[in-house]
Every structure is written in C-alpha cells, then in structure tokens.
Amino acid sequence: MLDMKSMLTYAAPVTAELEEFDRKLTDYLRGDSPLISSLARHLLKSKGKRIRPVFAFLSSHAYGNFNEYSVDASLAVELIHTATLLHDDVVDESDLRRGQESVNHRWTNLISVLMGDYLFAKAFRVLVGSGSLDLIDAISRATERVSIGELRQIEETHNFSISEAEYLEIIADKTASLFSVSCESGPILKERDKASRERLAMFGEKVGTAFQIVDDLLDFVGDPKETGKEPGNDVLNGKVTLPLIHSLRAVSEKSRKEIVSKVGEGDAKESFQRVYNFIEDNGGIDYAYARADELCQEGLESISSVASSKYLDSLSEMVKFTIRRAS
C-alpha cells in the first residue's frame, strides 16, 4: 500500500498549487455558523490524498492550460466529491471515513446530509467566480453523472448477474466523471478546441475508472489501517464488483449459485473468507488488476502526443500510483 508521502513525491511539480488549494479550501470551509465550523474542522483533519487536484494541475501544466482559475475549478470538484462522501456514509451507515469518525456517526445522518448539501452549494458558488459557463456546464454534468452512478449502484445491490460492462458504466459515472472533468477543466478555462477537451476528458475517464476498480479491490486485499474498514465489508453488503463478476462468469451455473448463496451467510469473517477463496481460485483479483492496468495504459496513450516535461513524467507516475495503491 502506498502512503501519502509516496503520492506527494509524484505531485512535487505542483506543490505550490496544492498549497494554494489547501489555503482556499480552509477559507471556504471557515463556516457560516459554529456547527459548520466544527464540521469543517473535522473534515479538514483528514483531507484525503487530493488525487483529483493533482491530476488536474499536472495535466493542465503538461498542456500549457494552467491559469488563474485552475485552483478554483479543482476546489469546486473536491467540494462536490466531499459532499458525495458525506451522503455515501449515510447510505452505507458508515462509522469511519479516512480513518476517523464519519460525520453521520459523530453527529447525525441529518447533519451529514445537510453538510453535503452545503458543500454542493459552496462548490457552485466557487464556479460562478470563474465566469466560465462551459466549466459550470461540464461540472454540472459530471455531478449529475455521480448521482446516476450512486443510484445505479444501489439499484444493482445483490445483483450477482450484473455484467462487467454494466459495472464499468456505473463506476465511470460514480467515480471517473469527477476525474474526467478535473482534467478537462484546463482546456475549458483556456478555451481550447473540442479535440483538446475530449483528449484530456478521456484520459481522466480511463484513469478514474481504473482508480475505482482498484478501490473496489481494496475490499478484498486492503489493510484495515489504511482503508478504515474491515475487508469484505462491501461484498458482504451486496456490492458486486469486478473480482466477483469475473469469477462468477468463470464457473458453472451450479458453482455460481452455490457461492452466491454463501454471501452474507453465517459468521461474517467465515463468509468473507469463503468468497475470497472463490475469487482467488478463479483469478478474479488478478483479472481486476489487469483490467485496471489496461485502462491506465489506454489513458496514457491518449496523452502520448504531448511534449515530454516534468509534469508529464509526474502524471505518468500518478497513473501508476492508482494501480499500486492495492499492491
């Protein structure tokens, strides 16, 4: 498992931009009430890896697209992402987020939902300051995709017949959409042509999809100290991800029905071990790693024409980081 220090090594060329990002985030979350201030302080204690801003800043610099509103665009995306996490924790009834108490656990579900709504409002207020209708439109569409992906994921809970294509569509909406618009924000703000926008949007889409595949893999191979939750939490709650999808299609109908019947049956640790052994025996974990790596390579291919630079080199390392997080 790679830690925050490892990622910051790859993000070194955009350290100043990340520092400005953190300053602005702190300012925006300073709070309009004592409760909001308390919630903001809690959220800022565990701020995550800032992986979307890093991708946005590196890709913008690599293509000469970085400008005065680039940090604000990333700030808006990160506020939206944080809002979705607050809502997710309510849906999932999570007690932990990034190794500390989730907002819904420390306060209430109602407060978590309303704080999420507050962050959505803040995000679009930030965007208005850019004066770019194209940026507002792109981030609005990405936010809509996140909601669609979340709803579809709930809809497909316990659907052990879901196909790989359907799973990829869901995670593309749920996760890759914000990666995609983060990378597209540079050419939007510099008013580049459609092809330039599409190139970087596709790069973000591919890498963001790979990122979520690996995130789902952490449910099987992750260290609880790093992930903040016990292995098997997702699969035992009916979330069907790529390792299981691949393994179920690799066996007979009889074997498929047998393992499906065991999911969530009896002791949680015993049930998860049975599912894990099934996936391991049928190549599900290796397949998911390989599929994530393939998507990352496709993403890198889409930006292979840009001139070499320290930003491009770091961007390539960040892409590799998305895969190695679970190794």
C-alpha positions in Angstrom: 0.0 0.0 0.0 1.4 3.4 -1.0 1.1 6.2 1.5 0.5 9.9 1.3 4.3 10.6 1.2 4.7 8.5 -1.9 1.9 10.3 -3.7 3.3 13.7 -2.7 6.7 12.8 -4.3 4.9 12.4 -7.7 3.0 15.6 -7.0 6.2 17.6 -6.3 6.0 19.8 -9.5 2.6 21.2 -8.3 3.4 21.6 -4.6 2.7 25.4 -4.8 -0.7 24.8 -6.5 -1.7 22.3 -3.8 -0.7 24.6 -1.0 -2.9 27.3 -2.6 -5.7 24.8 -3.0 -5.5 23.9 0.7 -5.5 27.6 1.8 -8.6 28.3 -0.3 -10.3 25.1 0.9 -9.7 26.2 4.5 -11.1 29.6 3.8 -14.2 28.3 2.1 -14.9 25.9 4.9 -14.3 28.5 7.6 -18.0 28.3 8.3 -21.2 30.4 8.4 -22.2 29.0 11.8 -20.5 27.4 14.9 -21.8 23.9 13.8 -20.5 24.3 10.2 -17.1 25.4 11.6 -16.9 22.3 13.8 -17.9 20.1 10.9 -15.3 21.8 8.6 -12.5 21.3 11.2 -13.4 17.7 11.4 -13.4 17.2 7.6 -10.1 19.1 7.3 -8.4 16.8 9.9 -8.4 14.0 7.3 -8.3 15.7 3.9 -7.6 12.7 1.7 -4.9 12.4 -1.0 -6.1 15.3 -3.1 -5.7 13.0 -6.1 -8.1 14.8 -8.3 -6.5 18.2 -7.9 -3.1 16.6 -8.5 -4.3 15.2 -11.8 -5.9 18.5 -12.8 -2.8 20.6 -12.0 -0.3 18.2 -13.7 -2.4 17.7 -16.8 -3.1 21.5 -17.1 0.6 22.3 -16.8 1.6 19.5 -19.2 -0.6 21.0 -21.9 0.0 24.7 -21.0 -3.5 25.1 -19.8 -3.0 26.2 -16.2 -4.4 29.6 -15.4 -5.8 31.8 -12.6 -9.0 29.8 -12.2 -7.5 26.3 -12.3 -7.3 26.1 -8.5 -10.9 27.2 -8.1 -12.1 24.6 -10.6 -10.3 21.9 -8.6 -11.6 23.3 -5.4 -15.2 23.0 -6.7 -14.7 19.4 -7.8 -13.2 18.5 -4.4 -16.1 20.1 -2.5 -18.5 18.1 -4.7 -16.5 14.9 -4.1 -16.6 15.5 -0.3 -20.3 16.2 -0.4 -20.9 12.9 -2.1 -18.8 11.1 0.6 -21.0 12.6 3.3 -24.1 11.4 1.6 -22.5 8.0 0.9 -21.7 7.5 4.6 -25.4 8.0 5.4 -26.5 5.5 2.8 -23.8 2.9 3.8 -24.3 3.6 7.6 -20.5 4.0 7.8 -18.9 4.7 11.2 -15.5 5.6 9.7 -14.2 7.8 6.9 -10.5 8.1 6.2 -9.6 6.5 9.5 -11.7 8.8 11.7 -15.3 9.0 12.8 -17.7 9.8 9.9 -19.8 12.9 10.2 -23.0 10.9 10.4 -21.6 8.8 13.2 -20.2 11.7 15.3 -23.2 13.9 14.7 -26.3 12.6 12.9 -27.5 11.5 9.5 -29.4 14.7 9.1 -26.4 16.9 9.8 -24.3 14.8 7.4 -26.8 15.2 4.6 -27.2 18.9 5.1 -23.5 19.5 5.3 -23.2 17.7 2.0 -25.8 20.0 0.6 -23.9 23.0 1.9 -20.7 21.8 0.2 -22.6 21.4 -3.1 -23.8 25.0 -2.8 -20.3 26.2 -2.0 -18.9 24.4 -5.0 -21.1 26.1 -7.5 -20.6 29.4 -5.8 -16.9 29.0 -6.4 -17.6 28.1 -10.1 -19.6 31.3 -10.7 -16.4 33.2 -9.9 -14.6 31.7 -12.9 -17.1 33.3 -15.2 -17.0 30.2 -17.5 -20.4 28.9 -18.4 -18.6 25.9 -20.2 -16.9 25.0 -16.9 -20.2 25.3 -14.9 -21.9 23.1 -17.5 -19.2 20.5 -17.6 -19.0 20.2 -13.8 -22.8 20.2 -13.5 -23.0 17.3 -16.0 -20.2 15.4 -14.0 -22.2 15.9 -10.8 -25.3 14.6 -12.4 -23.3 11.5 -13.5 -22.1 10.9 -10.0 -25.7 10.9 -8.7 -26.7 8.5 -11.5 -23.8 6.2 -10.7 -24.7 6.2 -7.0 -28.3 5.4 -7.7 -27.5 2.7 -10.1 -25.1 1.1 -7.6 -27.9 1.0 -5.0 -30.2 -0.4 -7.7 -27.8 -3.2 -8.5 -27.0 -4.2 -4.9 -27.2 -8.0 -4.6 -27.5 -8.4 -8.4 -25.0 -11.2 -8.9 -25.9 -11.3 -12.6 -24.5 -7.8 -13.3 -22.2 -7.8 -16.3 -18.7 -6.3 -16.5 -19.9 -3.7 -18.9 -22.7 -2.6 -16.6 -20.3 -2.4 -13.6 -17.9 -0.3 -15.6 -20.7 2.1 -16.6 -21.7 2.5 -13.0 -18.2 3.3 -11.7 -17.4 5.5 -14.7 -20.4 7.7 -13.7 -19.8 7.4 -9.9 -16.1 8.0 -9.8 -14.5 8.6 -13.2 -16.8 11.5 -14.0 -15.0 13.8 -11.5 -11.6 12.7 -12.6 -12.6 13.4 -16.2 -13.9 16.9 -15.6 -10.9 17.7 -13.4 -8.6 17.0 -16.3 -10.9 18.7 -18.8 -11.1 21.9 -16.7 -7.7 23.1 -18.1 -8.7 23.2 -21.7 -12.1 24.5 -20.9 -10.7 27.5 -19.0 -8.1 28.2 -21.8 -10.9 27.9 -24.4 -9.2 25.2 -26.3 -10.9 23.3 -29.2 -13.2 20.3 -28.8 -10.5 17.8 -29.5 -8.2 19.1 -26.7 -11.1 18.9 -24.3 -12.0 15.4 -25.3 -8.4 14.2 -25.1 -8.0 15.2 -21.5 -11.5 14.2 -20.5 -10.9 10.7 -21.9 -7.6 10.5 -20.0 -9.4 11.3 -16.8 -12.2 8.9 -17.5 -9.9 6.0 -18.1 -7.7 6.7 -15.1 -10.7 7.4 -12.9 -12.4 4.1 -13.8 -9.1 2.2 -13.1 -8.9 4.1 -9.7 -12.4 2.8 -8.7 -11.6 -0.8 -9.8 -8.6 -0.7 -7.5 -10.6 0.9 -4.8 -13.1 -2.0 -5.0 -10.1 -4.4 -4.9 -9.2 -2.9 -1.5 -12.3 -4.6 -0.1 -10.5 -7.9 -0.7 -6.8 -7.1 -0.2 -6.7 -3.8 1.7 -5.2 -3.1 5.0 -7.9 -2.0 7.5 -5.4 0.5 9.0 -5.2 2.2 5.6 -8.8 1.7 4.3 -10.6 2.4 7.6 -12.8 -0.6 7.3 -12.6 -4.4 7.6 -12.1 -6.4 4.4 -15.2 -7.9 2.9 -17.5 -5.0 4.1 -18.6 -4.2 0.5 -19.1 -7.7 -0.8 -21.0 -8.9 2.3 -23.4 -6.0 1.9 -24.2 -6.9 -1.6 -21.9 -4.7 -3.6 -20.9 -6.7 -6.6 -17.5 -5.6 -8.1 -15.2 -6.8 -10.8 -13.3 -9.6 -9.0 -16.6 -11.3 -8.1 -18.1 -10.6 -11.5 -15.2 -12.2 -13.3 -15.1 -15.2 -11.0 -18.8 -15.9 -11.3 -18.7 -16.0 -15.1 -15.7 -18.3 -15.0 -17.6 -21.2 -13.3 -20.6 -23.4 -13.9 -24.2 -22.3 -13.0 -24.2 -24.7 -10.1 -21.0 -23.3 -8.6 -22.2 -19.7 -9.2 -25.5 -20.4 -7.3 -23.6 -22.1 -4.5 -21.2 -19.2 -3.9 -24.0 -16.6 -4.2 -26.0 -18.4 -1.6 -23.0 -18.2 0.8 -22.5 -14.4 0.6 -23.5 -13.0 3.9 -24.4 -16.4 5.3 -23.3 -17.1 8.9 -20.2 -15.5 10.5 -19.0 -12.5 8.6 -15.3 -13.5 8.7 -16.1 -17.0 7.6 -18.4 -15.9 4.9 -15.9 -13.4 3.5 -13.1 -16.0 3.6 -15.2 -18.4 1.5 -15.9 -15.7 -1.0 -12.3 -14.5 -1.1 -11.1 -18.1 -1.7 -13.5 -18.5 -4.5 -12.4 -15.3 -6.2 -8.7 -16.1 -5.7 -9.1 -19.6 -7.1 -10.9 -18.2 -10.2 -8.5 -15.4 -10.9 -10.8 -12.6 -10.0 -8.2 -10.4 -8.2 -5.6 -10.8 -10.9 -8.2 -10.1 -13.6 -9.3 -6.8 -11.9 -5.6 -5.7 -11.5 -5.0 -6.4 -15.2 -8.2 -4.6 -16.3 -7.3 -1.6 -14.2 -3.8 -1.6 -15.7 -5.2 -1.8 -19.2 -7.4 1.2 -18.6 -4.4 3.2 -17.3 -2.4 2.3 -20.3 -5.2 3.5 -22.6 -5.3 6.7 -20.6 -1.6 7.3 -21.0 -1.9 6.5 -24.7 -4.5 9.3 -25.1 -1.9 11.9 -24.0 1.2 10.4 -25.6 1.5 13.1 -28.2 2.3 15.9 -25.7 5.9 17.0 -25.3 7.9 15.5 -22.5 8.1 17.6 -19.3 8.4 17.1 -15.5 4.6 17.5 -15.4 4.0 14.7 -17.9 6.5 12.5 -16.1 4.8 13.0 -12.8 1.4 12.5 -14.4 2.6 9.1 -15.7 3.8 8.2 -12.2 0.5 9.2 -10.7 -1.3 6.9 -13.2 0.9 4.0 -12.0 0.1 5.0 -8.4 -3.6 4.4 -8.9 -2.8 0.7 -9.6 -0.1 0.2 -6.9 -2.3 1.5 -4.1 -3.6 -2.0 -3.6 -0.3 -3.9 -4.0 
